[in-house]
Amino acid sequence: MTSTHGSAGPTAAPTPPRSEVPARRRRFSPAERWVHRTTAALTLLCIATAAALYVPQLAEFVGRRHLVVTVHEWSGLLLPVPFLLGLGSRAFRADLRRLNRFAPHDREWLRAVRRRDRWASARPAGKFNAGQKIYAAWIAGAVLVMLGTGLLMWFTDLAPLVWRTSATFVHDWLALAVGIVVAGHIAMALADPEARRGMRTGSVERQWSRDRHSKW
């Protein structure tokens, strides 16, 4: 440190003004946002075409049943592709590891949800809260089951009748469950504009991350 003429004391490294501290924090990489958007588009396409096949009023309104069946089959087959391509991203793989690990604060988060405690301090979370981890695990398993049962229904000559009948039963009822769960996921996103902004732009407000994801 040195003294300068007219100064009260030695000079030090300047401290950046508070306004220069970034107000936003990076949450998702471009690759992660692409995986989410393409997976969401394929999932919604599967749900929409399934509804057009199974709801008589929609089936009559849409028509073109063969085309709807083809779109439904191929969108289902392509559903795992964005995930597989996303594995080439280091950020995507890092977030998968976070989603696959339950920490003690995740159990605290679940207890707070059961108590309906809305205080942020009562719901500690890392980059992903316990609800997001459960949703990710459930939807990943559901996609695999839907893909397997769908293939049994598609290639009718490769499996006995009892297998195809069972696959149809599981596929139809699990499709209904997926539709309900995805609708809940969308409702949760609509209730949190900053979370949607984070997925759209890749960054979130630092105050939001401190309030909602204090362990991140």
Secondary structure, 3 states (H helix, E strand, C coil): CCECCCCCCECCCCCCCHHHCCCEEECCCHHHHHHHHHHHHHHHHHHHHHHHHHCHHHHHHHCCHHHHHHHHHHHHHHCCHHHHHHCCCHHHHHHHHHHCCCCHHHHHHHHHHHCCCCCHHHCCCCCCCHHHHHHHHHHHHHHHHHHHHHHHHHCHHHCCHHHHHHHHHHHHHHHHHHHHHHHHHHHHHHCCHHHHHHHHHCEEEHHHHHHHCCCC
